[in-house]
Amino acid sequence: MKKAVLKGIGDIEIVDGPEPILKEGEALIEVAACGICHADVAPYEGKNTDLFPFPVVCGHEFGGIIKEIKAEKSELKVGDKVAVCPILSCGSCYYCRQGFDQLCIGSAGESVQVSNFGTQAREGAFAQRVAVPLSNIIKLPQDFDMELTGIIEPAAVAYSNTKDIKDSNVVVVGAGAIGLLAVKFLKLNNNRVIAVDIAENALGLARKTGADFTVNISDKERASKIRDYLKGEMVDCVLLYFVSDDTLAFATDLIRKKGEIKFIGLSGNNFVKIDSLAMLVKSIRLHGYMAYPTSDFKEAVDVIVKNLDKLNLKELVSAKFPLEKAKEAFDFKQRENVAKVIIVN
């Protein structure tokens, strides 16, 4: 079985390895597609190597076809097309019992990181086949386009961030893959969406994706242009997919009283300045979001399947590479400012 092993900084090698050995309650998945996440690129660049110790097989944005099942009873069967929720959780700790299994401390300890496929916890899906617990598998329709399984996971992130936002004025800061997916889900819920980014090509993608208005974050008149566009209405929510001193200050200035700012992404600097007086006077709700609970992943799959034509996720797949060219795929992802790169089998 072939798999792409990250052996060191900038070093990916396609190797032949043994087939995964199934434990009770697991299925063997033939991987159809696996998206490249920024979290995968980080160890390729020498970052977060504590979570991704070399050698490692990355990849957590994936789905495929069931080839084998090891379980006495299962509603799933060989040949089923499936998406895979990559969250690995114990099911019994405080957070799992509360329905926030992405914060599980039974599997990840007190770490701020999620226990996931493609980390030190479990080999990922930049491989031909992978063993997956049945509880992580969501069945797809048999006519589902399997290339889209490489984008379902980031779509689940966007869905979890946006599912409770309806009939509102929303600013999305950061028009990368998840920000663009957020635009799509927000439009499903009848929101007016303003996309903000520093790259004009990203803003163009945001408009194509459905954003009602776009502004470059480098524009000194950015806030006034948004206020002029809203014509007296206020911003109800700001989603920060890129968090920095500047973007947080921008969001704090723009948001209405009792509005909400959601932290979803970071800029590489873990510490940002907060205008505590504005937070107090405007009674701003500031929420941090780590991934999604498994329940939201399952909801996201259902919403995607029911709204395939409206969401048109395929337009966000910027490039596809075969597994044998995984290194070229990572280099492309590093080099180009694109939405989503996937590796297909």
Secondary structure, DSSP 8 states (H G I E B T S, - for coil): -EEEEEEETTEEEEEE-------TTEEEEEEEEEE--HHHHHHHTT-STTTS-SSB----EEEEEEEEEE-SS-S--TT-EEEE--B---SSSHHHHTT-GGG-HHHHTT-SS--BBTBTTB--SSBSEEEEEGGGEEE--TT--GGGGGTHHHHHHHHHHHTT--SSEEEEE--SHHHHHHHHHHHHTT-EEEEEES-HHHHHHHHHHT-SEEEETT-TTHHHHHHHHHTT--EEEEEESS--HHHHHHHHHHEEEEEEEEE----S-S-----HHHHHHTT-EEEE--S--HHHHHHHHHHHHHTHHHH-GGGGEEEEEEGGGHHHHHHHHHHS--SEEEEE-
